């Protein structure tokens, strides 16, 4: 069954070891922030640093790529990647970010607020939400180390599938930041199999 996250909102759910989560961009050009926590202890979470270390790259994309926890356990493995462009450097957008980076836009609680609310029933607080794996987010790194946030290259129907390696709690959004989505806000679909 396909589930839909409305624009600029989020959800949370459990994923058991061996299950597959497919994140779908139904209309194209939409980012989805994904965070993961060990179901038996939410102090263990998806870690960009460990993932970069063990993959020896800041590019996290392509079939077979493993996403690691802060405790050096495999959490998720990519089994399908239609786009091959994702970000694992930038934190979830937040209400504080609007005043600093997007003063021309009306304030919004952002993905951090959406994730915190969705994850609260699982015992995750706002301060525990880590750097998200930003599915379909296009953040080129220039030779001098500077970053830019560009519109996603995902097209309607593009998908990313990840296999859970342990029992997880997942937080997932349809990103709220205009710069991340080409200033058009769209839904994100997801399926657990």
N, C-alpha and C positions, 0 to 999 in steps of 0.2 A: 504494500500500500504506500502510495506517495503522500508525504506530508508537506505542508507549505508554511514557510515563515514569511509573514507579511513584511513589506518594506520597513526598514528601520526598527526591527524588533528582534527578539531572540527566543530560544527555547533550550531546554536541557532534558536529557533522557539517559537511560543506561544502555550499555552495549556489552554483550557477553563475549568472552574469548572465543574466537572463531567466527563471530558474526562480521558481516560486511556493512559498512556505512557508505552510501553513495550520496554525494553532495552534487546537486544539479543546478546549473544556471539556466532557468527556463526561458528567459528572454534575452540573455546575452549582456555582457558588460556589468555584472554585479559581483561584488566581493562577499565572502562569507568568513567571519572569524570563527575558528574552531579551537577550543581548549579541551583538555582531557585530564581526568584525575583517576587514580586507582580507586576502585569502588570500595575496597576494604580499608583504605586509609587515604583521605583526600589531601594529606600532606605530601603525597607523591603525585607529581603533576608533569605534564608534557613540557619538556625543556628544549628551548632553541639551542642553548649552549652545548648541551650533551649531544644533540642531534648534529650540530655543526662539527663538534669534535670527532665523533665516531664516523660520520660520513665524509670528513675531511673536505667540506665544502659548505658555503653559505647558500648554495642552490639546493633546495629541497623539492625535488620533482622527479617524476618518472617511475615506472613500474619497478618494484623491488626496493625502493627507498624506504628506510626504516626511520620512524620518529621515536625518540628515546625519552625516558623519564629522567627527572632530576636524581633518581637513585640507580641510574644506569641499567634500567630494564627496558626491553622493547615494549612499546605501547601500541603502535600502529604501523602497518606496512602498506604502502601504496600498491594496489593491484591493477588499477586502471587510471590513466591520466591523459585526458583528451587535450589538455591545454599546455601543460609543462611550464607554466609561469605562475608561481605562488610566492608569497613573502613570509619570512619567519624572523624578520628584524624588528618590525614596528609593533608597538603595543596597541591594544584595543583603543579606539577613539573614546574620549570621555568628555563630560561637561566642562571640565577644566581646559581641555584642548580647544574648545570652541573660542574661548576668550584669547587664547594664545596664537592659534594658527588660522582660525576661520572667523575673525571678528565681523566679517560682512554677512555671515549666515546667521539665521535665528538659532539661539542656543538649543542644544539637544543633549540628553543624558548619554548618548552614544552607546557603542557596543559594550563598554565596560559596565554601564548601568543596566543594560539589557541582560548581560551575562550574570551579573551579581544577583539580580532579581530571580532569574530562572534557576540559578544554582543554589540559592538559599535553602530550599527544602532538602538538599543533599549535604548540607553542612559546610558549604563553601562560602566564605565571606568575600566582600568586595576586594579587600587587600590580598586575598589569596589568588585572585585571577592573574595568571601569568601572561607573558607575551603570547599572543595567539598565533597559530598557524593560519595565515590569511590566505584562504583558498581563492584562487583566481586573481589575487592582487598583483599589480604590475609595478614593481619598485626597482628600476634600474640603478645599479651602483656604478658610478663613474670612476675612471682610473684614479682620480684624486681622492676617492673615498666618499665623496658627497652622494646624496641620494636624491631621487626625484620620484614623485608619485604620479604615475600616468594612468590613463583609463585602462581597464582590463581588456585583454585581447580575447577573452572567452566569447563564444557565440552561443546563440540559443540552443539549448539541449546539451551543451558540453558538460562533462561530468568528471568527478574525481571519486574513486572508490578506495577505501581503506579497510584493511582487515584488523580487527582487534586482537592483540596478542595476549592481553589479560582482561579481566573484567573491569569495565570503565564506567565513569560518569562523563558524559559529553555535554559541552555547551556549544551552541551553534547560533550564528546570527545571519541576518541580511544586513550588511554593514550600513551604518548611518552617516559616514563621512562623505561629503560631496566630492572631494578631491579623489577619493579612492574609486568612485563609481562614475566618473565623468559627469557629476552633478545631476544624475538621474537615479532615482531610488526604485529598486525593483525587488521582487520576492526571491527567495531561495527555496528550492525543493530538496527533500532528503528522503531516503529509503533505507531501512534496515532489513537485511536478509541473512 
